[in-house]
Structures are given as C-alpha cells and as structure tokens.
Amino acid sequence: MKLVFPNGEHSQVLLNPGINRIGSDVESAAVLARPGIHPVHCVIHITSNGANLQVPAGGGPVSVNSKPVLDIMGLRSGDLLQIGPVSAKFVVVEEARASNSNSPDEDSNATRVRMAIPKFVLRGVSGAVFSKVFPVAGPVVIGRAAECDISVPADEMSRRHALVKPTPEGLSVEDLGSSNGTFINNKRVQQQGFMQPGDELRLDAVRFILVAPGMEMAPQPAPVKTAPAIPAVHKMQLWASIMLTLAAIAVIALLIMKS
C-alpha cells in the first residue's frame, strides 16, 4: 500500500504494516513540510484486514473523497485524501509475478493495482439499506450523517450511530452513544459486542446481516402451516353429529340382527 502525491509535494510513500504517521514531524512516514500541516496531522493504520485513516488529538483537517474525517474512516484503493493543503491518493498494490511470456510489451517489474478483499460484508435487510451490501475492510462508522462510511438517511438513526471493525474474533461493534440503541441478534450492545457471519446487526429499526465473501446464506425456513383452530361451538356441533351418526349405525345393526 502506498500514498501518491499528484501535485509533487512528496515522492510516493510505501506504507508499512502498523502505524504510519503523516505530518510535519521529521519522524513521520511522510514528512509534509507545508503551512497548515500539524506535526502529526493524521495516522494511517495498516492491518491484515485493510487500512484506516485516523485523526488523532491535535491532528489537522483531513477529508477522504471530499468527506471530512472526524475520527476514523476505512480506506479503499483509489481513495482521494486531502491532508490540509496537500492532496494524496491511497493505492493498494502488489508486485507483479514473473511471467513466462516473452512478449516485449510486458514489464516484469511493473506494479499493478488491486482492491483489498474485505473480510466481512454487511447486507441490508430492511428500510433504506434493503438489498444493499457494504464491504467492511477496516473501521466503518454507520450513521445518519453524510460523512459516515455507511450513511443511512433514516430519522431513527443517530448522526454517528455505531462503529464496526474487523478483528480476529469477528466483527467488533461499538455503540457511539446513539439515542435508540445498537443490537446484535436483538441483544443490546452496552459497550462493545462481537458478531459472526450470519448474525444480525440492528440499529433501532435498520437491520443488517453479516456475511463473509463466498459464504452462502442458509435459506430462511418456510413458515409451518397449522390447521386453523375450530371454535368451541363448532366442536360441539361436530361431536353431536358424530354421536347421532354412531347411534343411527347401532340402530341399523340391531334391525339387521332381528330380521
């Protein structure tokens, strides 16, 4: 993964696993000696599940694809970053493998861009998110505000409702002080909860199902049809009819025996 600076403020920066500080401090991964750049303007975290950008305490203004970053936001290949007055592009790359082809047009040292494969995907199953899918490759904020990673225009949602992020144990879920609560399988999240593929995430009335790429969701069981209940009056009439029928059969049997 790397940062590319199209306006030439800095040469491209390869991002290492872990913490990559961006700012005017000389110890930063990318030293941006420009007016308006804070010593630690922002931090890019690289994990096995993806990347996210965080604005720490004392950091400066940052936006991703023109959306202001208030706290933390997941990054995807091709995202455009505005770090104070400096523009940058986040790119996910891998070295091209050696080719057995002898074509002169091929460059064995070329770098090709690829999208990071998300470990989890949230699939909307109600309301404004119904049938939509949202990859979760890093920390993702869900809420009503336009700057959220998953913005849901629903009145029952808080502006910043919940934060979800991949962990080795599953998907971590944190309620961000919402008014109407965050629930996992209808159990309210007090501080932090964890989800596994197939679990349901509910933000008041907005619901998601957590799936893993390639996982087939089990079909919903068909509702069991039960016979309609017979009213008590009808039951009495039915028993009376049965008794009369049995009595008639008994009388007929007696007449046949006497004949």
N, C-alpha and C positions, 0 to 999 in steps of 0.2 A: 504494500500500500504506500502511496506517496501523495505529496502535495505538489501541484504545478502552479506556478505564478505567471499568468499570461502577460502581465504588464512589466515583467522583468525586475520586480523588487527583490527577488531572491531566486537562486537556482533551485531546481526541483529538490524536494526533501523526501528521502525514504523514511517511512515511519516504522519504528520497531515495536515489537510486542511490549505491552505495558503502557507507561505514561510518556506522552510526548508533549512537552510544554512549548507553546508558541508565544513569543513576546520579545520585548527589548532586552531582557536579561541575557547576558553572554553565555549562560549555561543552557539556554533553551535549545530545543531540537531545531527550531527555525528562528533565527535571530532577525527580527524586523526592526531595524533602527529607523523608525519613521515617527514624525509627530503624531500624537494621539494613540500610540501603541503603549500599553501598560507593560510593566516588567514580566508578569505572567498574564497575558491577555486572555488566553484560553488554553484548554488542555484537550488533547485527542487521546482517548484510551483505545488501544488495540487489544482485543481478546480473541480467543479461538472461535467465538461466535460472531464476530464482526467488529464494528468500530462505533464509537460515540464521541460527541464533542460536548465538553462541559465548560461553563463559565464559572470559575471559582470566585470566592470572595475577593474583592479587589481587582477582578478582571474587567475587561472593557467590552464595548458593544460588539456583538457578533450576530450575523444572520446566516441562515442556510437556505438557499433558494428563495431569498428575499423574506424569509420568516425569521423574526428576531428570536434568538435563543435566550430564554430567561433562566434556564438552569442546565438542562441536559437534553441532548437530542441525538438519535441514531443517525449514522451516516451511511450513504449508499454511493456506489461508484458513479461518478459524474456529477455529484452534488457541487453546487457553486457556493463558496464561502466568501463572506465579506467580513474580514477581520479588521475592524476600524476602517482606515482608508485603503487597506490592502485587499486585493481580490486574489482568490486562490481556487483551485479545483481539486477535489478529492478523487483519487483514481485508485481502483483495485487492479493490481497487475500480477502477472506471473511470468517467469522466463519461459519462452517457447522451447519446447523439447527439440532435440536434434532430429532432423528429418533425413530419411534415406533417399529422398528425392534429389536428383541432380539438377533440378530446374534452376537456371541462373536468376530467376526472379525472386527466389526465396532467400531470406536473410536469417541464418541460424542464430544470430544474436538479437533478433527482433523481440520486442516486448508486446504482448497482446493483452488487451483489457478484458476482464471477465467480471461478471457480477458475483458478489458473495452470496452463497446459497444460505437462506435463513434456516435456522434450526427449527423454528416454530412459525405457525401461521394462525392468526385469529380469523375465523369465518363468522360474519354477521348472520344472525338468525332471527332478528326482529327489527322492527322500526326502520329508521333511516339507514341502518347498516345491513339490512337484509340482503343476502346473496353476495355481499362484497367480501373480499379477502384482503388481509393486511399482514404482510411479512413482518416478523419480529426478529431482526438480526442483531439488535442491540437494545439499549433502553428506549422505551417508547412511552410517551405521555399521551393519555386519552382524555379528551375533554371537549367542552363546547367552544373554547377559544380557537380562533383561526390559526394561531401559531403552534397549536398542538400537533404532534406527529400524526395522530388519528383524530381529526376534528369531526365531531358529531353535532350537527345543528338541531339539538333536542333540548327543550326547556327543562327537562328533568335532570339534565347533566350539569355538573358544576363546570366552571371555566377550565380548571385543571382538576380532573376528577380522580384519576389513578395513574400510577406508573407501573409498567410491566417490563421485565428484562429477563433474558435467558440466564440460567445458572446450571451447574452440573446436576442439581436436584430436580430441575424442571423450570417452569416459568414463575419467577418471583412476582408477586402482586402487592403493591403498596397503595393504600388509600391516601390521597393528598388532602385530607380534610374536607371531603365532599359533604354536601348537605343531605343527600339521600342514600349514601352508603354504597359500598362495594361488596359483592357477594361472590363466593366460589361454591358452586353446587348448593345455592341457597343458604350458605353459612356466611354470616357477615365477617369481613376482614377487619379486625380491630387494629392491628399494626402492620403485620406482614403475613401473607399467605403464599402457598405454592400450588401450582396447577400441573397436571399431567395431561398428555393428549387424550381428548375425549371429555375433559372436564368443561363445565360451563362457567363463564365469567359474566356476571350481571352487574351493570351499573344502573341502579334503580330499575327502569323498565327496558333498558337497552342490553341485549344479550349477544354474547359471542360463544363459539365453541373453539377450543384449542385443538389444532391438528398439527401433525408433523408432515412435511413434504413426503409424498409417496404413500402415506397411511390411508387406508380405506376405512371410511366411517361405517360402523355397523348400522344396518338398516333399522329404522325405528320399528319396534314390534307393532303388529296390527292390533287395534283395539279388540278385545274379546267381546263378542256379541252375546248378550244374555237375553233369555226369554223375558218378555215383559211380565211384570207381576200381575197376577189375577186378583181383582178386587174381591173382598170377603163375600159380598153379596153374590157375585158370580160363582164363587166357590160353593156356596150353599145350594145354589140352583143346580150346579153340576152334580153335587153329591145326591141331591134329590132325584135327579134324572137317572143316575146310576142305580139307586135303590129301587126306583119304580121298574126299571128295566129288569133287574135281578128278580124282583117279585113276579113280574109277568112271565119270565122264563120258568120260575118254580111252578107257577100255576099250570102252565102248558105241560110241564113234565108230569105233574100229578094226573092231569086229564089223560095223557097218553098211557100212563101205567094202569089206569082204571078201565080203559077201553079194551 
